[in-house]
Amino acid sequence: MEKLDTSLAINASMEDGKKIMDAVQAEMDAVACFQIDDGLYEQLTVNTYLKMFAKLSATSTKNLGEIEKKYSVSEIRKKKIKSSP
């Protein structure tokens, strides 16, 4: 694998830095990277898309109904992204 010429800096106390590193190491399988120009997964439904990103960001999927209402997508939750307005 090619080494990337990028870095991430987090300013924290030694104690907080240790907690951050422990949390990152414990969740390495859940780490995800996104680019600003990532496209939509048009074959997914709106609901499946929301669930996928909730899991990737370690957010609970219990409140998806509230999120759907907040962003006014409740009516199209079962439609594929490709066919949604």
Jmol script that loads the backbone (N, CA, C; Angstrom):
load data "model"
ATOM      1  N   MET A   1       0.845  -1.177   0.000  1.00  0.00           N
ATOM      2  CA  MET A   1       0.000   0.000   0.000  1.00  0.00           C
ATOM      3  C   MET A   1       0.891   1.241   0.000  1.00  0.00           C
ATOM      4  N   GLU A   2       0.530   2.187  -0.789  1.00  0.00           N
ATOM      5  CA  GLU A   2       1.293   3.423  -0.922  1.00  0.00           C
ATOM      6  C   GLU A   2       1.071   4.318   0.294  1.00  0.00           C
ATOM      7  N   LYS A   3       2.160   4.851   0.819  1.00  0.00           N
ATOM      8  CA  LYS A   3       2.059   5.775   1.945  1.00  0.00           C
ATOM      9  C   LYS A   3       1.600   7.137   1.428  1.00  0.00           C
ATOM     10  N   LEU A   4       0.587   7.680   2.063  1.00  0.00           N
ATOM     11  CA  LEU A   4       0.055   8.979   1.674  1.00  0.00           C
ATOM     12  C   LEU A   4       0.834  10.096   2.342  1.00  0.00           C
ATOM     13  N   ASP A   5       0.960  11.185   1.667  1.00  0.00           N
ATOM     14  CA  ASP A   5       1.666  12.346   2.203  1.00  0.00           C
ATOM     15  C   ASP A   5       0.661  13.294   2.851  1.00  0.00           C
ATOM     16  N   THR A   6      -0.015  12.802   3.874  1.00  0.00           N
ATOM     17  CA  THR A   6      -1.002  13.602   4.596  1.00  0.00           C
ATOM     18  C   THR A   6      -0.833  13.356   6.086  1.00  0.00           C
ATOM     19  N   SER A   7      -1.386  14.238   6.890  1.00  0.00           N
ATOM     20  CA  SER A   7      -1.312  14.055   8.334  1.00  0.00           C
ATOM     21  C   SER A   7      -2.528  14.690   8.987  1.00  0.00           C
ATOM     22  N   LEU A   8      -2.745  14.290  10.223  1.00  0.00           N
ATOM     23  CA  LEU A   8      -3.829  14.839  11.032  1.00  0.00           C
ATOM     24  C   LEU A   8      -3.221  15.249  12.360  1.00  0.00           C
ATOM     25  N   ALA A   9      -3.459  16.452  12.778  1.00  0.00           N
ATOM     26  CA  ALA A   9      -2.920  16.937  14.048  1.00  0.00           C
ATOM     27  C   ALA A   9      -4.068  17.247  14.995  1.00  0.00           C
ATOM     28  N   ILE A  10      -3.946  16.745  16.214  1.00  0.00           N
ATOM     29  CA  ILE A  10      -4.938  17.020  17.249  1.00  0.00           C
ATOM     30  C   ILE A  10      -4.183  17.566  18.451  1.00  0.00           C
ATOM     31  N   ASN A  11      -4.510  18.764  18.876  1.00  0.00           N
ATOM     32  CA  ASN A  11      -3.886  19.359  20.058  1.00  0.00           C
ATOM     33  C   ASN A  11      -4.684  18.959  21.289  1.00  0.00           C
ATOM     34  N   ALA A  12      -4.026  18.260  22.209  1.00  0.00           N
ATOM     35  CA  ALA A  12      -4.709  17.798  23.411  1.00  0.00           C
ATOM     36  C   ALA A  12      -3.678  17.632  24.522  1.00  0.00           C
ATOM     37  N   SER A  13      -4.166  17.574  25.738  1.00  0.00           N
ATOM     38  CA  SER A  13      -3.276  17.304  26.864  1.00  0.00           C
ATOM     39  C   SER A  13      -2.772  15.863  26.736  1.00  0.00           C
ATOM     40  N   MET A  14      -1.733  15.518  27.468  1.00  0.00           N
ATOM     41  CA  MET A  14      -1.192  14.153  27.429  1.00  0.00           C
ATOM     42  C   MET A  14      -2.272  13.145  27.813  1.00  0.00           C
ATOM     43  N   GLU A  15      -3.048  13.464  28.831  1.00  0.00           N
ATOM     44  CA  GLU A  15      -4.098  12.557  29.303  1.00  0.00           C
ATOM     45  C   GLU A  15      -5.175  12.378  28.232  1.00  0.00           C
ATOM     46  N   ASP A  16      -5.639  13.500  27.672  1.00  0.00           N
ATOM     47  CA  ASP A  16      -6.656  13.423  26.627  1.00  0.00           C
ATOM     48  C   ASP A  16      -6.095  12.769  25.367  1.00  0.00           C
ATOM     49  N   GLY A  17      -4.824  13.048  25.044  1.00  0.00           N
ATOM     50  CA  GLY A  17      -4.191  12.431  23.885  1.00  0.00           C
ATOM     51  C   GLY A  17      -4.167  10.920  24.005  1.00  0.00           C
ATOM     52  N   LYS A  18      -3.863  10.411  25.197  1.00  0.00           N
ATOM     53  CA  LYS A  18      -3.864   8.956  25.430  1.00  0.00           C
ATOM     54  C   LYS A  18      -5.267   8.396  25.229  1.00  0.00           C
ATOM     55  N   LYS A  19      -6.284   9.089  25.755  1.00  0.00           N
ATOM     56  CA  LYS A  19      -7.671   8.630  25.593  1.00  0.00           C
ATOM     57  C   LYS A  19      -8.055   8.596  24.119  1.00  0.00           C
ATOM     58  N   ILE A  20      -7.657   9.628  23.374  1.00  0.00           N
ATOM     59  CA  ILE A  20      -7.965   9.694  21.941  1.00  0.00           C
ATOM     60  C   ILE A  20      -7.299   8.535  21.216  1.00  0.00           C
ATOM     61  N   MET A  21      -6.019   8.305  21.484  1.00  0.00           N
ATOM     62  CA  MET A  21      -5.291   7.215  20.817  1.00  0.00           C
ATOM     63  C   MET A  21      -5.887   5.854  21.158  1.00  0.00           C
ATOM     64  N   ASP A  22      -6.263   5.652  22.411  1.00  0.00           N
ATOM     65  CA  ASP A  22      -6.886   4.387  22.812  1.00  0.00           C
ATOM     66  C   ASP A  22      -8.204   4.191  22.075  1.00  0.00           C
ATOM     67  N   ALA A  23      -8.995   5.265  21.965  1.00  0.00           N
ATOM     68  CA  ALA A  23     -10.282   5.180  21.270  1.00  0.00           C
ATOM     69  C   ALA A  23     -10.087   4.884  19.789  1.00  0.00           C
ATOM     70  N   VAL A  24      -9.117   5.541  19.172  1.00  0.00           N
ATOM     71  CA  VAL A  24      -8.845   5.317  17.747  1.00  0.00           C
ATOM     72  C   VAL A  24      -8.399   3.881  17.515  1.00  0.00           C
ATOM     73  N   GLN A  25      -7.469   3.396  18.341  1.00  0.00           N
ATOM     74  CA  GLN A  25      -6.984   2.029  18.179  1.00  0.00           C
ATOM     75  C   GLN A  25      -8.094   1.010  18.390  1.00  0.00           C
ATOM     76  N   ALA A  26      -9.005   1.270  19.322  1.00  0.00           N
ATOM     77  CA  ALA A  26     -10.105   0.349  19.591  1.00  0.00           C
ATOM     78  C   ALA A  26     -11.113   0.313  18.451  1.00  0.00           C
ATOM     79  N   GLU A  27     -11.186   1.384  17.674  1.00  0.00           N
ATOM     80  CA  GLU A  27     -12.193   1.501  16.622  1.00  0.00           C
ATOM     81  C   GLU A  27     -11.608   1.473  15.215  1.00  0.00           C
ATOM     82  N   MET A  28     -10.402   0.982  15.043  1.00  0.00           N
ATOM     83  CA  MET A  28      -9.744   1.024  13.737  1.00  0.00           C
ATOM     84  C   MET A  28     -10.592   0.398  12.627  1.00  0.00           C
ATOM     85  N   ASP A  29     -11.355  -0.646  12.920  1.00  0.00           N
ATOM     86  CA  ASP A  29     -12.210  -1.261  11.903  1.00  0.00           C
ATOM     87  C   ASP A  29     -13.342  -0.346  11.478  1.00  0.00           C
ATOM     88  N   ALA A  30     -13.684   0.625  12.330  1.00  0.00           N
ATOM     89  CA  ALA A  30     -14.802   1.517  12.026  1.00  0.00           C
ATOM     90  C   ALA A  30     -14.357   2.838  11.414  1.00  0.00           C
ATOM     91  N   VAL A  31     -13.052   3.015  11.229  1.00  0.00           N
ATOM     92  CA  VAL A  31     -12.551   4.271  10.672  1.00  0.00           C
ATOM     93  C   VAL A  31     -12.926   4.350   9.198  1.00  0.00           C
ATOM     94  N   ALA A  32     -13.436   5.472   8.790  1.00  0.00           N
ATOM     95  CA  ALA A  32     -13.814   5.675   7.392  1.00  0.00           C
ATOM     96  C   ALA A  32     -13.327   7.043   6.943  1.00  0.00           C
ATOM     97  N   CYS A  33     -12.981   7.130   5.694  1.00  0.00           N
ATOM     98  CA  CYS A  33     -12.547   8.395   5.120  1.00  0.00           C
ATOM     99  C   CYS A  33     -13.503   8.777   4.000  1.00  0.00           C
ATOM    100  N   PHE A  34     -13.807  10.045   3.908  1.00  0.00           N
ATOM    101  CA  PHE A  34     -14.704  10.535   2.875  1.00  0.00           C
ATOM    102  C   PHE A  34     -14.052  11.695   2.164  1.00  0.00           C
ATOM    103  N   GLN A  35     -14.285  11.778   0.885  1.00  0.00           N
ATOM    104  CA  GLN A  35     -13.831  12.922   0.129  1.00  0.00           C
ATOM    105  C   GLN A  35     -15.013  13.843  -0.093  1.00  0.00           C
ATOM    106  N   ILE A  36     -14.737  15.117  -0.204  1.00  0.00           N
ATOM    107  CA  ILE A  36     -15.815  16.082  -0.412  1.00  0.00           C
ATOM    108  C   ILE A  36     -16.577  15.780  -1.690  1.00  0.00           C
ATOM    109  N   ASP A  37     -15.897  15.251  -2.696  1.00  0.00           N
ATOM    110  CA  ASP A  37     -16.555  14.991  -3.966  1.00  0.00           C
ATOM    111  C   ASP A  37     -17.066  13.554  -4.109  1.00  0.00           C
ATOM    112  N   ASP A  38     -17.228  12.827  -2.968  1.00  0.00           N
ATOM    113  CA  ASP A  38     -17.792  11.484  -3.040  1.00  0.00           C
ATOM    114  C   ASP A  38     -19.187  11.562  -3.644  1.00  0.00           C
ATOM    115  N   GLY A  39     -19.508  10.629  -4.513  1.00  0.00           N
ATOM    116  CA  GLY A  39     -20.817  10.605  -5.144  1.00  0.00           C
ATOM    117  C   GLY A  39     -21.848   9.887  -4.293  1.00  0.00           C
ATOM    118  N   LEU A  40     -23.054   9.934  -4.727  1.00  0.00           N
ATOM    119  CA  LEU A  40     -24.128   9.225  -4.049  1.00  0.00           C
ATOM    120  C   LEU A  40     -24.134   7.766  -4.482  1.00  0.00           C
ATOM    121  N   TYR A  41     -24.579   6.896  -3.612  1.00  0.00           N
ATOM    122  CA  TYR A  41     -24.772   5.499  -3.952  1.00  0.00           C
ATOM    123  C   TYR A  41     -26.210   5.373  -4.455  1.00  0.00           C
ATOM    124  N   GLU A  42     -26.395   5.619  -5.730  1.00  0.00           N
ATOM    125  CA  GLU A  42     -27.734   5.760  -6.300  1.00  0.00           C
ATOM    126  C   GLU A  42     -28.585   4.493  -6.225  1.00  0.00           C
ATOM    127  N   GLN A  43     -27.947   3.322  -6.048  1.00  0.00           N
ATOM    128  CA  GLN A  43     -28.709   2.086  -5.999  1.00  0.00           C
ATOM    129  C   GLN A  43     -29.350   1.868  -4.622  1.00  0.00           C
ATOM    130  N   LEU A  44     -28.940   2.644  -3.614  1.00  0.00           N
ATOM    131  CA  LEU A  44     -29.487   2.503  -2.267  1.00  0.00           C
ATOM    132  C   LEU A  44     -30.759   3.315  -2.100  1.00  0.00           C
ATOM    133  N   THR A  45     -31.592   2.863  -1.165  1.00  0.00           N
ATOM    134  CA  THR A  45     -32.752   3.673  -0.809  1.00  0.00           C
ATOM    135  C   THR A  45     -32.278   4.786   0.127  1.00  0.00           C
ATOM    136  N   VAL A  46     -33.105   5.805   0.290  1.00  0.00           N
ATOM    137  CA  VAL A  46     -32.767   6.915   1.179  1.00  0.00           C
ATOM    138  C   VAL A  46     -32.518   6.386   2.592  1.00  0.00           C
ATOM    139  N   ASN A  47     -33.367   5.493   3.067  1.00  0.00           N
ATOM    140  CA  ASN A  47     -33.243   4.934   4.408  1.00  0.00           C
ATOM    141  C   ASN A  47     -31.956   4.126   4.561  1.00  0.00           C
ATOM    142  N   THR A  48     -31.630   3.286   3.583  1.00  0.00           N
ATOM    143  CA  THR A  48     -30.409   2.481   3.640  1.00  0.00           C
ATOM    144  C   THR A  48     -29.173   3.375   3.629  1.00  0.00           C
ATOM    145  N   TYR A  49     -29.230   4.437   2.853  1.00  0.00           N
ATOM    146  CA  TYR A  49     -28.130   5.404   2.775  1.00  0.00           C
ATOM    147  C   TYR A  49     -27.893   6.055   4.141  1.00  0.00           C
ATOM    148  N   LEU A  50     -28.979   6.476   4.785  1.00  0.00           N
ATOM    149  CA  LEU A  50     -28.862   7.083   6.113  1.00  0.00           C
ATOM    150  C   LEU A  50     -28.304   6.089   7.125  1.00  0.00           C
ATOM    151  N   LYS A  51     -28.777   4.838   7.080  1.00  0.00           N
ATOM    152  CA  LYS A  51     -28.282   3.799   7.992  1.00  0.00           C
ATOM    153  C   LYS A  51     -26.789   3.560   7.786  1.00  0.00           C
ATOM    154  N   MET A  52     -26.370   3.506   6.519  1.00  0.00           N
ATOM    155  CA  MET A  52     -24.973   3.246   6.208  1.00  0.00           C
ATOM    156  C   MET A  52     -24.076   4.326   6.823  1.00  0.00           C
ATOM    157  N   PHE A  53     -24.435   5.592   6.625  1.00  0.00           N
ATOM    158  CA  PHE A  53     -23.608   6.665   7.159  1.00  0.00           C
ATOM    159  C   PHE A  53     -23.717   6.774   8.669  1.00  0.00           C
ATOM    160  N   ALA A  54     -24.842   6.378   9.242  1.00  0.00           N
ATOM    161  CA  ALA A  54     -24.956   6.351  10.703  1.00  0.00           C
ATOM    162  C   ALA A  54     -23.980   5.321  11.273  1.00  0.00           C
ATOM    163  N   LYS A  55     -23.911   4.151  10.640  1.00  0.00           N
ATOM    164  CA  LYS A  55     -22.986   3.117  11.112  1.00  0.00           C
ATOM    165  C   LYS A  55     -21.539   3.528  10.895  1.00  0.00           C
ATOM    166  N   LEU A  56     -21.236   4.136   9.768  1.00  0.00           N
ATOM    167  CA  LEU A  56     -19.862   4.573   9.490  1.00  0.00           C
ATOM    168  C   LEU A  56     -19.391   5.630  10.470  1.00  0.00           C
ATOM    169  N   SER A  57     -20.314   6.448  10.941  1.00  0.00           N
ATOM    170  CA  SER A  57     -19.938   7.509  11.872  1.00  0.00           C
ATOM    171  C   SER A  57     -20.197   7.127  13.321  1.00  0.00           C
ATOM    172  N   ALA A  58     -20.493   5.844  13.554  1.00  0.00           N
ATOM    173  CA  ALA A  58     -20.749   5.329  14.904  1.00  0.00           C
ATOM    174  C   ALA A  58     -21.906   6.061  15.591  1.00  0.00           C
ATOM    175  N   THR A  59     -22.882   6.461  14.795  1.00  0.00           N
ATOM    176  CA  THR A  59     -24.080   7.118  15.312  1.00  0.00           C
ATOM    177  C   THR A  59     -25.180   6.076  15.439  1.00  0.00           C
ATOM    178  N   SER A  60     -25.999   6.196  16.438  1.00  0.00           N
ATOM    179  CA  SER A  60     -27.091   5.254  16.627  1.00  0.00           C
ATOM    180  C   SER A  60     -28.105   5.366  15.492  1.00  0.00           C
ATOM    181  N   THR A  61     -28.601   4.217  15.038  1.00  0.00           N
ATOM    182  CA  THR A  61     -29.640   4.221  14.001  1.00  0.00           C
ATOM    183  C   THR A  61     -31.035   4.302  14.625  1.00  0.00           C
ATOM    184  N   LYS A  62     -31.117   4.417  15.937  1.00  0.00           N
ATOM    185  CA  LYS A  62     -32.411   4.470  16.624  1.00  0.00           C
ATOM    186  C   LYS A  62     -33.200   5.726  16.284  1.00  0.00           C
ATOM    187  N   ASN A  63     -32.517   6.813  15.944  1.00  0.00           N
ATOM    188  CA  ASN A  63     -33.184   8.096  15.694  1.00  0.00           C
ATOM    189  C   ASN A  63     -33.350   8.404  14.213  1.00  0.00           C
ATOM    190  N   LEU A  64     -33.286   7.392  13.351  1.00  0.00           N
ATOM    191  CA  LEU A  64     -33.407   7.658  11.920  1.00  0.00           C
ATOM    192  C   LEU A  64     -34.750   8.272  11.557  1.00  0.00           C
ATOM    193  N   GLY A  65     -35.807   7.879  12.242  1.00  0.00           N
ATOM    194  CA  GLY A  65     -37.124   8.458  11.988  1.00  0.00           C
ATOM    195  C   GLY A  65     -37.129   9.963  12.217  1.00  0.00           C
ATOM    196  N   GLU A  66     -36.477  10.391  13.289  1.00  0.00           N
ATOM    197  CA  GLU A  66     -36.377  11.828  13.588  1.00  0.00           C
ATOM    198  C   GLU A  66     -35.548  12.548  12.518  1.00  0.00           C
ATOM    199  N   ILE A  67     -34.467  11.910  12.085  1.00  0.00           N
ATOM    200  CA  ILE A  67     -33.611  12.504  11.050  1.00  0.00           C
ATOM    201  C   ILE A  67     -34.379  12.622   9.738  1.00  0.00           C
ATOM    202  N   GLU A  68     -35.134  11.578   9.393  1.00  0.00           N
ATOM    203  CA  GLU A  68     -35.943  11.612   8.166  1.00  0.00           C
ATOM    204  C   GLU A  68     -36.946  12.753   8.212  1.00  0.00           C
ATOM    205  N   LYS A  69     -37.585  12.956   9.357  1.00  0.00           N
ATOM    206  CA  LYS A  69     -38.548  14.055   9.490  1.00  0.00           C
ATOM    207  C   LYS A  69     -37.847  15.408   9.405  1.00  0.00           C
ATOM    208  N   LYS A  70     -36.706  15.530  10.089  1.00  0.00           N
ATOM    209  CA  LYS A  70     -35.969  16.795  10.110  1.00  0.00           C
ATOM    210  C   LYS A  70     -35.594  17.244   8.702  1.00  0.00           C
ATOM    211  N   TYR A  71     -35.194  16.283   7.856  1.00  0.00           N
ATOM    212  CA  TYR A  71     -34.757  16.620   6.496  1.00  0.00           C
ATOM    213  C   TYR A  71     -35.841  16.351   5.446  1.00  0.00           C
ATOM    214  N   SER A  72     -37.065  16.134   5.920  1.00  0.00           N
ATOM    215  CA  SER A  72     -38.239  15.957   5.051  1.00  0.00           C
ATOM    216  C   SER A  72     -38.049  14.864   4.001  1.00  0.00           C
ATOM    217  N   VAL A  73     -37.525  13.721   4.420  1.00  0.00           N
ATOM    218  CA  VAL A  73     -37.359  12.600   3.489  1.00  0.00           C
ATOM    219  C   VAL A  73     -38.190  11.379   3.897  1.00  0.00           C
ATOM    220  N   SER A  74     -39.072  11.546   4.895  1.00  0.00           N
ATOM    221  CA  SER A  74     -39.895  10.429   5.363  1.00  0.00           C
ATOM    222  C   SER A  74     -40.727   9.825   4.242  1.00  0.00           C
ATOM    223  N   GLU A  75     -41.256  10.687   3.372  1.00  0.00           N
ATOM    224  CA  GLU A  75     -42.140  10.217   2.304  1.00  0.00           C
ATOM    225  C   GLU A  75     -41.386   9.436   1.222  1.00  0.00           C
ATOM    226  N   ILE A  76     -40.091   9.666   1.108  1.00  0.00           N
ATOM    227  CA  ILE A  76     -39.313   9.000   0.043  1.00  0.00           C
ATOM    228  C   ILE A  76     -38.298   8.015   0.609  1.00  0.00           C
ATOM    229  N   ARG A  77     -38.420   7.642   1.859  1.00  0.00           N
ATOM    230  CA  ARG A  77     -37.422   6.804   2.534  1.00  0.00           C
ATOM    231  C   ARG A  77     -37.193   5.466   1.857  1.00  0.00           C
ATOM    232  N   LYS A  78     -38.195   4.928   1.170  1.00  0.00           N
ATOM    233  CA  LYS A  78     -38.049   3.625   0.522  1.00  0.00           C
ATOM    234  C   LYS A  78     -37.693   3.731  -0.963  1.00  0.00           C
ATOM    235  N   LYS A  79     -37.551   4.954  -1.463  1.00  0.00           N
ATOM    236  CA  LYS A  79     -37.184   5.144  -2.871  1.00  0.00           C
ATOM    237  C   LYS A  79     -35.673   5.103  -3.024  1.00  0.00           C
ATOM    238  N   LYS A  80     -35.223   4.621  -4.164  1.00  0.00           N
ATOM    239  CA  LYS A  80     -33.794   4.629  -4.438  1.00  0.00           C
ATOM    240  C   LYS A  80     -33.339   6.061  -4.691  1.00  0.00           C
ATOM    241  N   ILE A  81     -32.119   6.343  -4.285  1.00  0.00           N
ATOM    242  CA  ILE A  81     -31.573   7.691  -4.431  1.00  0.00           C
ATOM    243  C   ILE A  81     -31.666   8.144  -5.889  1.00  0.00           C
ATOM    244  N   LYS A  82     -31.412   7.218  -6.796  1.00  0.00           N
ATOM    245  CA  LYS A  82     -31.428   7.545  -8.232  1.00  0.00           C
ATOM    246  C   LYS A  82     -32.786   8.129  -8.654  1.00  0.00           C
ATOM    247  N   SER A  83     -33.855   7.635  -8.057  1.00  0.00           N
ATOM    248  CA  SER A  83     -35.189   8.088  -8.463  1.00  0.00           C
ATOM    249  C   SER A  83     -35.783   9.139  -7.523  1.00  0.00           C
ATOM    250  N   SER A  84     -35.058   9.522  -6.479  1.00  0.00           N
ATOM    251  CA  SER A  84     -35.565  10.520  -5.540  1.00  0.00           C
ATOM    252  C   SER A  84     -35.316  11.922  -6.064  1.00  0.00           C
ATOM    253  N   PRO A  85     -36.244  12.866  -5.713  1.00  0.00           N
ATOM    254  CA  PRO A  85     -36.089  14.244  -6.177  1.00  0.00           C
ATOM    255  C   PRO A  85     -34.897  14.940  -5.559  1.00  0.00           C
TER     256      PRO A  85
END
end "model"
wireframe off; spacefill off
backbone 0.3
color backbone group
